[in-house]
Amino acid sequence: MGVSYWLREIAGWALILIGLIIFWTAYDLLLGKRVFEATPLTFVGFVVFRGGVHLLKVAVAAQAARNLPAAVAPAPRRPRPAGRPVGPTPAKAVLPGPKARPAGRDLG
């Protein structure tokens, strides 16, 4: 295992613990009926706690990617099939439509 994996793992758990301590402090403030002081502290605790959870997810994903065997690695890309040409439409591919009448004739 790399050192960065363990640093992320330890930092993630530390942030989760700090977030829980902040939540406990906010709860203690709420028990003392200090709502205005507890509200921003709750938001800070939420951000810190979510940051720790995110660091743990990144650490586990890095460990899983490092342990991924080469057999599961993506296969070389196949060449793409030739598509239809892009350009003006050939005249023989256009369906005939109604013909325009000459301007001088009346139907009357």
N, C-alpha and C positions, 0 to 999 in steps of 0.2 A: 504494500500500500504506500501511496505517496504521502508526503508530509502535508500537502495541501488538503488532502481528504480529511486527515485528522484535525487540522486547524479549523476547517469548516464545520466538522462534527462538534468539536468542543465549543466553538463560537456559537453555533446554533443552540446547543443545550444551555449555554450561559445566557443567551438572549431570552430563551424561554423562561429560565429561572428569574431573570430580572423582570420580565413582563409579569410573571405571577406575583412577584413582590410588589410591583406597582399596582396590580389589581387588588392585592390585599390592603395596601395603603388606601386606595380609593374606597374600598369597602369599609375600612375603619373610619374614614371621613364621613361616609354616608350614615354610619351608625351614630355619629355625633351630629347629624342633621346639618352637615356642611356641604350642601349639594353643589354650590357654585365652585367650590375648591375641588370637588371630586370629579366634576365633568371633564375638564381638560386632562386630568390625570388618567381617567379611564381611556380617553382617546390615545394618549401617549402609551399606555400599557398595551392597548390593542395593536398599535403600530410596532412596538418592540416585540411583542409575542409573535405576530405574523412574520416579522423579519427572521426570527429564530426558526420558525417552522419552514420558511422558504430556504434558509441555509441548510437545514437538515435534508430537505428534498433534493437540493442541488448536490449535496455530498453523496447521498445514496445513488443518485443518477450517475454521478461521475464514477463511483465504484462499479456500478453495473456496466457502464460503457467500457471501463478498463478491463473487466473480466469477460467481455463478449468475445467468443471464439472467432477465429478468422473464417470459419465455415459459414457463419451467419452473415458475414459481410456482404454488402450488396454486389450482385453480379455485374460484370461489365455491361455497359449500355449497348443495346442493339441499335443498329442503324435505323433511322426512321424511314418508313416507306415513302417513295416519291409521291408528292401530292399533285393536285391538279395545277397546271401552269396558271400563273397570274398574268393577265394582260388583256388586250382587246378581244372581245368575243368574235370568233370567226363567223363570216356571213352565212355559211351553210348551217350553223347551229341555231340561228335565229328563226323562230316560227313566223310565218307570214301573218299579217294582221289585216284589218280593213284598209282598203285603198282610199286615198284622199280623192274627192271629186274635183273635177276641174272647176275653176272659179266662175266661168261664164255660163254654166248650164243651170236652168231652173227646172224644178220638178213639176211644175204646173200644167 
